[in-house]
Amino acid sequence: MNENPAYKSGFATLIGRPNVGKSTLMNRLIGQKIAITSNKPQTTRNRIQTVLTLDEGQIVFLDTPGIHKAKNKLGDYMVNVAEHTLNDVDVILWLVEPTNFIGAGERHIIEQLKKTKTPVILVINKTDTVKKDDILAFIDTYRKELDFCEIVPVSALKGDNTDVLIQCILKYLPYGPAFYDEDTITDQPMRQIVAELIREKALRLLSEEIPHGIAVTVESMKERGSICDIEATIICERDSHKGIIIGKGGQMLKKIGSQARPEIEDMLEMKVNLQLWVKVKKDWRDSDILLKNFGYNPKDIEMGE
């Protein structure tokens, strides 16, 4: 472990409304794809820990689900996870869109941030979509709402200014040895990342109303020689959804599998034989038992997990 007395290590959380680019920013900072991205809300459901190890310090990022007004038990769980994280970390990164308009969703987050003593860095994302001259006005709009310790405009997509952001985060971390070995990138079990990659492809390929109502479970992952056999099930809420996910002659399910497989192969660094099934579990998002089965355990929150 690092014996350097000037070494820093600590926890940073990314918060923000759904779709502001939290997972894209995390993947950009880490330099690898860990968090799944899609343009649909509720993409990130669990807290994902990723680790960035540098010469001068180690940042452990918690990527939380978006903070929003919950509509069901899954929604409650996700909002709880996000809001609990605020007091457990050394610095909060609040990601917002480049705009002069502060909507109800952002106001809700401002109220949560006012209750915490943790330093908050405002990150204005998607600067590649606006004129440079306008960014100062956006900074001004937000600065009136809360006392931020730093305000950093970035483009997660293009990587603009992300190095400045990393230096800002390090400023607020305590001195101390690294929490993880330098080759650790995430604490997510491989199975969970595989399930998330499959879910990402399904989210991207399926129509609007279905994605919220799906979960993916990996039933088995077995290596045989240089091949990994993976069996996974996509869980949906209705029989009609099952038909759409499978598609005509199994075409949609094939498409989901063929898009997920190369990314899983990259991650595992081996050939993958992926088999997908679809099962219906009615209203799983409002069932404590099923939520637990799919890895969303409300107890995790209470323990500050």
Secondary structure, 3 states (H helix, E strand, C coil): CCCCCCCEEEEEEEECCCCCCHHHHHHHHHCCCCCCCCCCCCCCCCCEEEEEECCCEEEEEEECCCCCCCCCHHHHHHHHHHHHHCCCCCEEEEEECCCCCCCHHHHHHHHHHHCCCCCEEEEECCHHHCCHHHHHHHHHHHHCCCCCCEEEECECCCCECHHHHHHHHHHCCCECCCCCCCCCCECCCHHHHHHHHHHHHHHHHCCCCCHHHCEEEEEEEEEECCEEEEEEEEEECCHHHHHHHHCHHHHHHHHHHHHHHHHHHHHHCCEEEEEEEEEECCCHHHCHHHHHHCCCCHHHHHCCC
